[in-house]
Amino acid sequence: MATIRARKRTDGSVSYTAQIRLFRDGAQVYQESQTFARKEAAKAWVRNREAELDQPGAIERANRKGATVKEMIERYLLEMKKVRPLGKTKLATLNAIGESYFGELHDKDINSQKLVEYALWRMGKEGGDVKPQTAGNDLSHLGAVLAVARPAWGYEVDSQAMGDARKVLKKLGYNMRSRERDRRPTLDELHRLLTHFHGIQARRPTAINMLKMTGFALFSTRRQEEITRIQWADLDEVGHRVLVRDMKNPGQKIGNDVWCHLPPEAWAILQTMPKERPEIFPYNAESISASWTRACQFLEIEDLHFHDLRHEGVSRLFEMDWDIPRVASVSGHRDWNSMRRYTHLRGRGDAYVKWEWKDKILQAPVALGARLMK
């Protein structure tokens, strides 16, 4: 049953409120109303909406309360925590989205227009005045939540909304893709950093051994999270390989275990670690990142991340004339396109062939503290 009532506004104009009320066995089971500026529009809405509600299960779907974006994010974080904690950047981004106005939207209200509006809001002054790449990262992390919300939990999420939003933003001229980093540490920067870490080790022997971590990350090309997960049981002593568990990959983040070759320099560093714990480097990945950041700030080394050591390591192998399959056997890359972003060559040959810190890193003593892991 539908009714349309005319209401006079304060400015003298007339609006039309269309109301739909549905009954079953004498009891009202659904009610909905919308207001329009024209009576014809109200009638058209009533016809279309009644046809939609006449479909099997439509009333039940319309009555469901649904879930907000914030609630979906919270559920996603809870489920992911059971498997493996998210990176701090993704975690912070998702929590920020949940606390924003977008977090109040219900699942069925999410569409491409709303996603475009959010991205434009983020790039505006009120939303933080971020770069398009940062807004693109927001959409990427949010997309991970929406991708599982419908098939896993039954939320009404338009599976095409994110793709359509990205197409629109691209047509509007926004480059939402992250800029590829080409930052590599210089030998002088590494010398300053390792000298700094050597001093810390002398004063506090049980601190994170950043000498070993830096050298191993550089020569193995491994990420900091991967390094802290490596166990002695993961080594292939004969093949000089290591099983990297849950290696980062866009299509498969959990259970993506890959055997990676360790160059001689990395293998030698690994063998100097004490076999007192199951983990070879029993440190917290976030603490490693914090130590690196503090050192760079203290030494006034700008824009150098711990992850840039992976970049340096891969580029070094190419400069030594290693071919793509051989480099990939170390880095774990599956294809050239993903490996290409790590290769910004400076010349030919091994810049570390006579590097003084190779022996210093090997000879550095290691004292594991009482509390190292999480």
BAROKE-543211 format. One record per residue (C-alpha): x, y, z; residue in three letters; residue number from 1. Coordinates in steps of 0.02 Angstrom, whole numbers. Layout:
<rs>
<r <X,Y,Z>,"ala",NUM> ...
</rs>
This chain:
<rs>
<r <0,0,0>,"met",1> <r <72,168,-52>,"ala",2> <r <18,347,-19>,"thr",3> <r <83,513,-84>,"ile",4> <r <57,668,21>,"arg",5> <r <90,847,-31>,"ala",6> <r <178,957,97>,"arg",7> <r <200,1144,85>,"lys",8> <r <375,1206,126>,"arg",9> <r <417,1368,216>,"thr",10> <r <470,1448,52>,"asp",11> <r <300,1414,-24>,"gly",12> <r <352,1270,-136>,"ser",13> <r <272,1098,-124>,"val",14> <r <358,931,-93>,"ser",15> <r <284,759,-110>,"tyr",16> <r <316,622,16>,"thr",17> <r <287,446,-48>,"ala",18> <r <261,312,84>,"gln",19> <r <255,124,58>,"ile",20> <r <180,13,193>,"arg",21> <r <171,-176,171>,"leu",22> <r <64,-295,275>,"phe",23> <r <61,-483,300>,"arg",24> <r <-80,-569,393>,"asp",25> <r <-141,-401,453>,"gly",26> <r <28,-349,526>,"ala",27> <r <142,-217,453>,"gln",28> <r <306,-296,398>,"val",29> <r <389,-150,308>,"tyr",30> <r <382,38,293>,"gln",31> <r <483,159,188>,"glu",32> <r <464,339,129>,"ser",33> <r <550,462,14>,"gln",34> <r <520,646,-23>,"thr",35> <r <523,720,-199>,"phe",36> <r <504,892,-277>,"ala",37> <r <385,828,-411>,"arg",38> <r <233,716,-394>,"lys",39> <r <279,621,-553>,"glu",40> <r <447,575,-477>,"ala",41> <r <361,513,-320>,"ala",42> <r <243,403,-422>,"lys",43> <r <388,332,-523>,"ala",44> <r <483,290,-364>,"trp",45> <r <331,202,-291>,"val",46> <r <310,95,-448>,"arg",47> <r <493,45,-455>,"asn",48> <r <511,16,-269>,"arg",49> <r <353,-90,-256>,"glu",50> <r <415,-196,-401>,"ala",51> <r <582,-221,-311>,"glu",52> <r <498,-265,-146>,"leu",53> <r <388,-392,-236>,"asp",54> <r <540,-500,-272>,"gln",55> <r <572,-653,-161>,"pro",56> <r <670,-607,-5>,"gly",57> <r <666,-420,-45>,"ala",58> <r <572,-371,114>,"ile",59> <r <690,-472,223>,"glu",60> <r <840,-389,141>,"arg",61> <r <762,-216,159>,"ala",62> <r <728,-245,344>,"asn",63> <r <902,-301,387>,"arg",64> <r <1003,-173,481>,"lys",65> <r <1164,-213,390>,"gly",66> <r <1335,-162,450>,"ala",67> <r <1434,-1,445>,"thr",68> <r <1603,14,362>,"val",69> <r <1681,31,535>,"lys",70> <r <1600,-131,591>,"glu",71> <r <1660,-221,436>,"met",72> <r <1836,-156,463>,"ile",73> <r <1834,-212,645>,"glu",74> <r <1778,-386,594>,"arg",75> <r <1911,-393,458>,"tyr",76> <r <2048,-344,581>,"leu",77> <r <1987,-473,706>,"leu",78> <r <1990,-612,576>,"glu",79> <r <2160,-562,508>,"met",80> <r <2234,-555,682>,"lys",81> <r <2197,-741,701>,"lys",82> <r <2308,-778,552>,"val",83> <r <2443,-645,554>,"arg",84> <r <2448,-465,617>,"pro",85> <r <2433,-332,484>,"leu",86> <r <2571,-208,448>,"gly",87> <r <2563,-50,550>,"lys",88> <r <2527,59,397>,"thr",89> <r <2378,-43,340>,"lys",90> <r <2314,-58,518>,"leu",91> <r <2325,130,548>,"ala",92> <r <2243,168,380>,"thr",93> <r <2095,53,409>,"leu",94> <r <2067,120,585>,"asn",95> <r <2071,298,518>,"ala",96> <r <1942,255,384>,"ile",97> <r <1831,177,516>,"gly",98> <r <1838,334,623>,"glu",99> <r <1803,450,476>,"ser",100> <r <1630,495,411>,"tyr",101> <r <1647,352,287>,"phe",102> <r <1650,229,430>,"gly",103> <r <1468,272,468>,"glu",104> <r <1405,215,297>,"leu",105> <r <1307,53,291>,"his",106> <r <1357,-89,176>,"asp",107> <r <1213,-67,53>,"lys",108> <r <1250,119,37>,"asp",109> <r <1428,95,-26>,"ile",110> <r <1440,132,-212>,"asn",111> <r <1565,203,-334>,"ser",112> <r <1502,381,-306>,"gln",113> <r <1530,368,-118>,"lys",114> <r <1705,298,-144>,"leu",115> <r <1750,436,-266>,"val",116> <r <1684,566,-144>,"glu",117> <r <1790,491,-5>,"tyr",118> <r <1948,494,-111>,"ala",119> <r <1917,676,-161>,"leu",120> <r <1881,719,22>,"trp",121> <r <2048,641,74>,"arg",122> <r <2137,745,-57>,"met",123> <r <2049,902,4>,"gly",124> <r <2097,1010,151>,"lys",125> <r <1964,941,268>,"glu",126> <r <2017,761,235>,"gly",127> <r <2203,789,262>,"gly",128> <r <2259,863,95>,"asp",129> <r <2346,700,50>,"val",130> <r <2423,656,-117>,"lys",131> <r <2325,550,-242>,"pro",132> <r <2441,403,-206>,"gln",133> <r <2395,408,-22>,"thr",134> <r <2210,415,-63>,"ala",135> <r <2242,268,-180>,"gly",136> <r <2319,170,-37>,"asn",137> <r <2165,207,68>,"asp",138> <r <2055,133,-68>,"leu",139> <r <2171,-16,-87>,"ser",140> <r <2164,-59,98>,"his",141> <r <1977,-29,105>,"leu",142> <r <1956,-136,-50>,"gly",143> <r <2036,-283,43>,"ala",144> <r <1896,-271,172>,"val",145> <r <1755,-252,46>,"leu",146> <r <1821,-397,-58>,"ala",147> <r <1784,-521,82>,"val",148> <r <1635,-433,164>,"ala",149> <r <1504,-500,43>,"arg",150> <r <1562,-678,6>,"pro",151> <r <1626,-714,182>,"ala",152> <r <1500,-625,293>,"trp",153> <r <1349,-592,182>,"gly",154> <r <1357,-403,186>,"tyr",155> <r <1276,-310,41>,"glu",156> <r <1428,-238,-44>,"val",157> <r <1431,-195,-229>,"asp",158> <r <1576,-295,-299>,"ser",159> <r <1595,-173,-445>,"gln",160> <r <1597,-14,-341>,"ala",161> <r <1785,-6,-306>,"met",162> <r <1835,-43,-485>,"gly",163> <r <1714,88,-551>,"asp",164> <r <1776,217,-426>,"ala",165> <r <1956,192,-481>,"arg",166> <r <1907,210,-663>,"lys",167> <r <1818,373,-626>,"val",168> <r <1965,444,-528>,"leu",169> <r <2082,397,-671>,"lys",170> <r <1967,484,-796>,"lys",171> <r <1971,638,-684>,"leu",172> <r <2160,641,-702>,"gly",173> <r <2214,574,-532>,"tyr",174> <r <2361,455,-528>,"asn",175> <r <2315,345,-380>,"met",176> <r <2459,223,-401>,"arg",177> <r <2601,230,-275>,"ser",178> <r <2761,309,-336>,"arg",179> <r <2898,182,-359>,"glu",180> <r <3043,217,-241>,"arg",181> <r <3216,227,-317>,"asp",182> <r <3308,265,-154>,"arg",183> <r <3466,166,-121>,"arg",184> <r <3585,193,25>,"pro",185> <r <3759,256,-17>,"thr",186> <r <3914,171,54>,"leu",187> <r <3945,327,158>,"asp",188> <r <3768,321,231>,"glu",189> <r <3789,137,274>,"leu",190> <r <3958,173,354>,"his",191> <r <3881,307,465>,"arg",192> <r <3734,198,512>,"leu",193> <r <3839,45,553>,"leu",194> <r <3961,150,653>,"thr",195> <r <3812,216,752>,"his",196> <r <3743,40,780>,"phe",197> <r <3915,-23,829>,"his",198> <r <3922,109,966>,"gly",199> <r <3750,59,1031>,"ile",200> <r <3802,-124,1033>,"gln",201> <r <3957,-82,1134>,"ala",202> <r <3853,10,1264>,"arg",203> <r <3706,-112,1265>,"arg",204> <r <3760,-285,1207>,"pro",205> <r <3584,-359,1222>,"thr",206> <r <3503,-226,1113>,"ala",207> <r <3440,-275,940>,"ile",208> <r <3595,-318,842>,"asn",209> <r <3567,-195,701>,"met",210> <r <3738,-236,629>,"leu",211> <r <3683,-413,590>,"lys",212> <r <3508,-359,539>,"met",213> <r <3572,-226,418>,"thr",214> <r <3701,-339,339>,"gly",215> <r <3583,-487,322>,"phe",216> <r <3443,-379,249>,"ala",217> <r <3564,-305,122>,"leu",218> <r <3642,-467,61>,"phe",219> <r <3488,-579,75>,"ser",220> <r <3364,-449,5>,"thr",221> <r <3239,-506,138>,"arg",222> <r <3107,-394,216>,"arg",223> <r <3119,-358,403>,"gln",224> <r <2960,-456,444>,"glu",225> <r <3025,-605,346>,"glu",226> <r <3193,-600,434>,"ile",227> <r <3115,-605,607>,"thr",228> <r <3008,-757,558>,"arg",229> <r <3152,-864,494>,"ile",230> <r <3188,-1013,606>,"gln",231> <r <3338,-1128,612>,"trp",232> <r <3221,-1267,555>,"ala",233> <r <3188,-1167,395>,"asp",234> <r <3367,-1183,331>,"leu",235> <r <3428,-1298,194>,"asp",236> <r <3609,-1321,246>,"glu",237> <r <3658,-1411,86>,"val",238> <r <3577,-1293,-38>,"gly",239> <r <3610,-1134,63>,"his",240> <r <3425,-1093,53>,"arg",241> <r <3296,-1027,175>,"val",242> <r <3109,-1058,178>,"leu",243> <r <3028,-886,185>,"val",244> <r <2856,-912,260>,"arg",245> <r <2706,-805,211>,"asp",246> <r <2808,-706,86>,"met",247> <r <2720,-545,37>,"lys",248> <r <2624,-564,-125>,"asn",249> <r <2474,-465,-190>,"pro",250> <r <2376,-622,-230>,"gly",251> <r <2426,-734,-85>,"gln",252> <r <2488,-668,81>,"lys",253> <r <2455,-819,192>,"ile",254> <r <2533,-988,157>,"gly",255> <r <2647,-918,22>,"asn",256> <r <2803,-1010,79>,"asp",257> <r <2950,-991,-41>,"val",258> <r <3125,-1066,-41>,"trp",259> <r <3252,-926,-72>,"cys",260> <r <3438,-944,-104>,"his",261> <r <3554,-853,15>,"leu",262> <r <3710,-773,-62>,"pro",263> <r <3874,-817,27>,"pro",264> <r <3880,-651,124>,"glu",265> <r <3704,-677,194>,"ala",266> <r <3737,-860,236>,"trp",267> <r <3896,-813,329>,"ala",268> <r <3806,-682,435>,"ile",269> <r <3667,-804,477>,"leu",270> <r <3793,-933,539>,"gln",271> <r <3861,-809,668>,"thr",272> <r <3695,-799,760>,"met",273> <r <3680,-902,921>,"pro",274> <r <3564,-1053,916>,"lys",275> <r <3475,-1011,1077>,"glu",276> <r <3300,-981,1008>,"arg",277> <r <3195,-1061,870>,"pro",278> <r <3207,-895,774>,"glu",279> <r <3375,-849,701>,"ile",280> <r <3345,-664,726>,"phe",281> <r <3227,-662,876>,"pro",282> <r <3183,-478,867>,"tyr",283> <r <3022,-379,845>,"asn",284> <r <3003,-311,667>,"ala",285> <r <2927,-147,726>,"glu",286> <r <3071,-120,849>,"ser",287> <r <3194,-145,706>,"ile",288> <r <3103,-14,604>,"ser",289> <r <3102,105,752>,"ala",290> <r <3289,82,781>,"ser",291> <r <3325,117,599>,"trp",292> <r <3216,272,596>,"thr",293> <r <3293,343,754>,"arg",294> <r <3468,316,685>,"ala",295> <r <3427,402,521>,"cys",296> <r <3352,550,613>,"gln",297> <r <3502,564,729>,"phe",298> <r <3624,556,583>,"leu",299> <r <3515,672,476>,"glu",300> <r <3501,543,337>,"ile",301> <r <3344,589,241>,"glu",302> <r <3213,474,167>,"asp",303> <r <3301,308,194>,"leu",304> <r <3194,160,246>,"his",305> <r <3250,-10,309>,"phe",306> <r <3157,-84,160>,"his",307> <r <3276,11,44>,"asp",308> <r <3407,-119,92>,"leu",309> <r <3306,-245,-9>,"arg",310> <r <3310,-123,-154>,"his",311> <r <3498,-108,-134>,"glu",312> <r <3522,-295,-123>,"gly",313> <r <3423,-335,-281>,"val",314> <r <3506,-195,-380>,"ser",315> <r <3678,-256,-321>,"arg",316> <r <3647,-429,-393>,"leu",317> <r <3600,-357,-562>,"phe",318> <r <3755,-247,-559>,"glu",319> <r <3855,-408,-533>,"met",320> <r <3781,-470,-699>,"asp",321> <r <3664,-598,-621>,"trp",322> <r <3522,-642,-740>,"asp",323> <r <3338,-623,-695>,"ile",324> <r <3303,-805,-642>,"pro",325> <r <3457,-807,-530>,"arg",326> <r <3411,-642,-447>,"val",327> <r <3232,-703,-425>,"ala",328> <r <3297,-859,-337>,"ser",329> <r <3363,-742,-202>,"val",330> <r <3229,-607,-196>,"ser",331> <r <3080,-725,-218>,"gly",332> <r <2998,-621,-355>,"his",333> <r <2881,-715,-469>,"arg",334> <r <2892,-603,-621>,"asp",335> <r <2997,-466,-699>,"trp",336> <r <2865,-329,-679>,"asn",337> <r <2866,-343,-490>,"ser",338> <r <3056,-356,-485>,"met",339> <r <3085,-207,-600>,"arg",340> <r <3040,-78,-468>,"arg",341> <r <3188,-135,-363>,"tyr",342> <r <3318,-113,-499>,"thr",343> <r <3399,58,-517>,"his",344> <r <3575,18,-569>,"leu",345> <r <3724,130,-531>,"arg",346> <r <3857,39,-629>,"gly",347> <r <3937,-132,-650>,"arg",348> <r <4023,-246,-528>,"gly",349> <r <4008,-277,-340>,"asp",350> <r <4025,-115,-242>,"ala",351> <r <4042,-220,-82>,"tyr",352> <r <4185,-331,-137>,"val",353> <r <4310,-242,-24>,"lys",354> <r <4183,-170,98>,"trp",355> <r <4264,-154,270>,"glu",356> <r <4100,-187,361>,"trp",357> <r <4082,-365,295>,"lys",358> <r <4211,-431,418>,"asp",359> <r <4156,-314,557>,"lys",360> <r <3977,-378,544>,"ile",361> <r <4035,-559,549>,"leu",362> <r <4147,-528,700>,"gln",363> <r <4018,-427,798>,"ala",364> <r <3967,-525,956>,"pro",365> <r <3784,-565,987>,"val",366> <r <3703,-566,1159>,"ala",367> <r <3519,-609,1157>,"leu",368> <r <3417,-521,1291>,"gly",369> <r <3288,-600,1404>,"ala",370> <r <3141,-520,1311>,"arg",371> <r <3161,-501,1126>,"leu",372> <r <3002,-554,1040>,"met",373> <r <2825,-489,1056>,"lys",374> 
</rs>
